[in-house]
Amino acid sequence: MTLDSLAEVLSNACTLNKADVYAVLKAFSEQLPWYLQNGFIIALDNFGRLRLSVCSRGQIKATDVSTADIIKARVLFNPSIEIKRALIDTSYRIV
């Protein structure tokens, strides 16, 4: 699903037009990196939470750990309870 198609689907489910929904989603995607880089957890009510996580090389002493040990960063998504419950009843098939 693309940003454009998502904007259309969401505009049909609310009072905003497609252009307004698209603008909000675009602004959200542009602002999200800054908030994650600055340690914020993005809590989106019934959707879930987004947060930054890093992988690093291990060190023997905690005092030896530095930012130079970071290998990669990734965004973790923890779905809301509502989404988890909805996925329980999901059926799967090979396509």
PAZAKOL-198899 format. One record per residue (C-alpha): residue number from 1; residue in three letters; z, y, x. Coordinates in nm, 2 decimals. Each point is the difference from the previous one (the first is absolute). Last residue first. Layout:
PAZAKOL-198899
<node><seq>NUM</seq><type>ALA</type><pz>Z</pz><py>Y</py><px>X</px></node>
...
end
This chain:
PAZAKOL-198899
<node><seq>95</seq><type>VAL</type><pz>-0.27</pz><py>-1.72</py><px>-0.03</px></node>
<node><seq>94</seq><type>ILE</type><pz>0.31</pz><py>-0.22</py><px>0.02</px></node>
<node><seq>93</seq><type>ARG</type><pz>0.24</pz><py>0.05</py><px>-0.28</px></node>
<node><seq>92</seq><type>TYR</type><pz>0.34</pz><py>0.16</py><px>-0.04</px></node>
<node><seq>91</seq><type>SER</type><pz>0.24</pz><py>0.07</py><px>-0.29</px></node>
<node><seq>90</seq><type>THR</type><pz>0.24</pz><py>0.29</py><px>0.01</px></node>
<node><seq>89</seq><type>ASP</type><pz>0.31</pz><py>-0.04</py><px>-0.21</px></node>
<node><seq>88</seq><type>ILE</type><pz>0.24</pz><py>0.08</py><px>0.29</px></node>
<node><seq>87</seq><type>LEU</type><pz>-0.21</pz><py>0.30</py><px>0.09</px></node>
<node><seq>86</seq><type>ALA</type><pz>0.12</pz><py>0.20</py><px>-0.30</px></node>
<node><seq>85</seq><type>ARG</type><pz>0.36</pz><py>-0.06</py><px>0.11</px></node>
<node><seq>84</seq><type>LYS</type><pz>-0.07</pz><py>0.12</py><px>0.35</px></node>
<node><seq>83</seq><type>ILE</type><pz>-0.17</pz><py>0.31</py><px>-0.14</px></node>
<node><seq>82</seq><type>GLU</type><pz>0.30</pz><py>0.08</py><px>-0.22</px></node>
<node><seq>81</seq><type>ILE</type><pz>0.24</pz><py>-0.06</py><px>0.28</px></node>
<node><seq>80</seq><type>SER</type><pz>-0.18</pz><py>0.26</py><px>0.21</px></node>
<node><seq>79</seq><type>PRO</type><pz>-0.23</pz><py>-0.10</py><px>0.28</px></node>
<node><seq>78</seq><type>ASN</type><pz>0.12</pz><py>0.04</py><px>0.36</px></node>
<node><seq>77</seq><type>PHE</type><pz>-0.29</pz><py>0.13</py><px>0.21</px></node>
<node><seq>76</seq><type>LEU</type><pz>0.02</pz><py>0.01</py><px>0.38</px></node>
<node><seq>75</seq><type>VAL</type><pz>-0.21</pz><py>0.24</py><px>0.20</px></node>
<node><seq>74</seq><type>ARG</type><pz>-0.08</pz><py>-0.10</py><px>0.36</px></node>
<node><seq>73</seq><type>ALA</type><pz>0.07</pz><py>0.11</py><px>0.35</px></node>
<node><seq>72</seq><type>LYS</type><pz>-0.10</pz><py>-0.16</py><px>0.32</px></node>
<node><seq>71</seq><type>ILE</type><pz>0.12</pz><py>-0.08</py><px>0.35</px></node>
<node><seq>70</seq><type>ILE</type><pz>0.31</pz><py>0.22</py><px>0.03</px></node>
<node><seq>69</seq><type>ASP</type><pz>0.16</pz><py>-0.05</py><px>0.34</px></node>
<node><seq>68</seq><type>ALA</type><pz>-0.10</pz><py>0.35</py><px>0.12</px></node>
<node><seq>67</seq><type>THR</type><pz>0.23</pz><py>0.13</py><px>-0.28</px></node>
<node><seq>66</seq><type>SER</type><pz>0.30</pz><py>-0.11</py><px>0.21</px></node>
<node><seq>65</seq><type>VAL</type><pz>0.23</pz><py>-0.30</py><px>0.01</px></node>
<node><seq>64</seq><type>ASP</type><pz>0.20</pz><py>-0.03</py><px>0.33</px></node>
<node><seq>63</seq><type>THR</type><pz>0.33</pz><py>0.11</py><px>-0.17</px></node>
<node><seq>62</seq><type>ALA</type><pz>-0.03</pz><py>-0.30</py><px>-0.23</px></node>
<node><seq>61</seq><type>LYS</type><pz>0.02</pz><py>-0.23</py><px>0.30</px></node>
<node><seq>60</seq><type>ILE</type><pz>-0.22</pz><py>-0.31</py><px>0.04</px></node>
<node><seq>59</seq><type>GLN</type><pz>-0.31</pz><py>0.17</py><px>-0.12</px></node>
<node><seq>58</seq><type>GLY</type><pz>-0.25</pz><py>-0.13</py><px>-0.26</px></node>
<node><seq>57</seq><type>ARG</type><pz>-0.35</pz><py>0.14</py><px>-0.03</px></node>
<node><seq>56</seq><type>SER</type><pz>-0.05</pz><py>0.19</py><px>-0.32</px></node>
<node><seq>55</seq><type>CYS</type><pz>-0.12</pz><py>-0.03</py><px>-0.36</px></node>
<node><seq>54</seq><type>VAL</type><pz>0.04</pz><py>0.30</py><px>-0.23</px></node>
<node><seq>53</seq><type>SER</type><pz>0.06</pz><py>0.04</py><px>-0.37</px></node>
<node><seq>52</seq><type>LEU</type><pz>-0.09</pz><py>0.30</py><px>-0.22</px></node>
<node><seq>51</seq><type>ARG</type><pz>0.10</pz><py>0.00</py><px>-0.36</px></node>
<node><seq>50</seq><type>LEU</type><pz>-0.16</pz><py>-0.03</py><px>-0.35</px></node>
<node><seq>49</seq><type>ARG</type><pz>0.21</pz><py>-0.07</py><px>-0.30</px></node>
<node><seq>48</seq><type>GLY</type><pz>-0.08</pz><py>-0.14</py><px>-0.35</px></node>
<node><seq>47</seq><type>PHE</type><pz>-0.22</pz><py>0.07</py><px>-0.30</px></node>
<node><seq>46</seq><type>ASN</type><pz>0.26</pz><py>0.05</py><px>-0.28</px></node>
<node><seq>45</seq><type>ASP</type><pz>0.16</pz><py>0.30</py><px>0.18</px></node>
<node><seq>44</seq><type>LEU</type><pz>-0.22</pz><py>0.10</py><px>0.30</px></node>
<node><seq>43</seq><type>ALA</type><pz>0.25</pz><py>0.01</py><px>0.29</px></node>
<node><seq>42</seq><type>ILE</type><pz>-0.16</pz><py>0.12</py><px>0.32</px></node>
<node><seq>41</seq><type>ILE</type><pz>0.24</pz><py>-0.07</py><px>0.28</px></node>
<node><seq>40</seq><type>PHE</type><pz>0.00</pz><py>0.30</py><px>0.24</px></node>
<node><seq>39</seq><type>GLY</type><pz>0.02</pz><py>-0.04</py><px>0.37</px></node>
<node><seq>38</seq><type>ASN</type><pz>-0.21</pz><py>0.28</py><px>0.12</px></node>
<node><seq>37</seq><type>GLN</type><pz>-0.31</pz><py>-0.21</py><px>0.07</px></node>
<node><seq>36</seq><type>LEU</type><pz>0.02</pz><py>-0.14</py><px>-0.36</px></node>
<node><seq>35</seq><type>TYR</type><pz>0.01</pz><py>0.36</py><px>-0.14</px></node>
<node><seq>34</seq><type>TRP</type><pz>-0.29</pz><py>0.11</py><px>0.21</px></node>
<node><seq>33</seq><type>PRO</type><pz>-0.21</pz><py>-0.31</py><px>-0.08</px></node>
<node><seq>32</seq><type>LEU</type><pz>0.05</pz><py>0.05</py><px>-0.38</px></node>
<node><seq>31</seq><type>GLN</type><pz>-0.15</pz><py>0.35</py><px>-0.02</px></node>
<node><seq>30</seq><type>GLU</type><pz>-0.37</pz><py>-0.09</py><px>0.01</px></node>
<node><seq>29</seq><type>SER</type><pz>0.04</pz><py>-0.30</py><px>-0.23</px></node>
<node><seq>28</seq><type>PHE</type><pz>0.20</pz><py>0.20</py><px>-0.25</px></node>
<node><seq>27</seq><type>ALA</type><pz>-0.25</pz><py>0.29</py><px>0.01</px></node>
<node><seq>26</seq><type>LYS</type><pz>-0.29</pz><py>-0.25</py><px>-0.07</px></node>
<node><seq>25</seq><type>LEU</type><pz>0.20</pz><py>-0.16</py><px>-0.28</px></node>
<node><seq>24</seq><type>VAL</type><pz>0.08</pz><py>0.34</py><px>-0.16</px></node>
<node><seq>23</seq><type>ALA</type><pz>-0.36</pz><py>0.12</py><px>0.03</px></node>
<node><seq>22</seq><type>TYR</type><pz>-0.14</pz><py>-0.32</py><px>-0.15</px></node>
<node><seq>21</seq><type>VAL</type><pz>0.24</pz><py>0.03</py><px>-0.29</px></node>
<node><seq>20</seq><type>ASP</type><pz>-0.11</pz><py>0.36</py><px>-0.06</px></node>
<node><seq>19</seq><type>ALA</type><pz>-0.37</pz><py>-0.09</py><px>0.03</px></node>
<node><seq>18</seq><type>LYS</type><pz>0.04</pz><py>-0.29</py><px>-0.24</px></node>
<node><seq>17</seq><type>ASN</type><pz>0.15</pz><py>0.21</py><px>-0.28</px></node>
<node><seq>16</seq><type>LEU</type><pz>0.37</pz><py>-0.01</py><px>-0.06</px></node>
<node><seq>15</seq><type>THR</type><pz>0.15</pz><py>-0.10</py><px>-0.34</px></node>
<node><seq>14</seq><type>CYS</type><pz>0.08</pz><py>-0.35</py><px>0.10</px></node>
<node><seq>13</seq><type>ALA</type><pz>-0.13</pz><py>-0.36</py><px>0.01</px></node>
<node><seq>12</seq><type>ASN</type><pz>-0.37</pz><py>0.09</py><px>0.01</px></node>
<node><seq>11</seq><type>SER</type><pz>0.07</pz><py>0.23</py><px>0.29</px></node>
<node><seq>10</seq><type>LEU</type><pz>0.16</pz><py>-0.30</py><px>0.18</px></node>
<node><seq>9</seq><type>VAL</type><pz>-0.31</pz><py>-0.22</py><px>-0.03</px></node>
<node><seq>8</seq><type>GLU</type><pz>-0.23</pz><py>0.28</py><px>0.12</px></node>
<node><seq>7</seq><type>ALA</type><pz>0.23</pz><py>0.10</py><px>0.29</px></node>
<node><seq>6</seq><type>LEU</type><pz>0.01</pz><py>-0.37</py><px>0.10</px></node>
<node><seq>5</seq><type>SER</type><pz>-0.38</pz><py>-0.02</py><px>0.00</px></node>
<node><seq>4</seq><type>ASP</type><pz>-0.03</pz><py>0.30</py><px>0.23</px></node>
<node><seq>3</seq><type>LEU</type><pz>0.27</pz><py>-0.11</py><px>0.23</px></node>
<node><seq>2</seq><type>THR</type><pz>-0.18</pz><py>-0.33</py><px>0.03</px></node>
<node><seq>1</seq><type>MET</type><pz>0.10</pz><py>-0.34</py><px>-0.14</px></node>
end
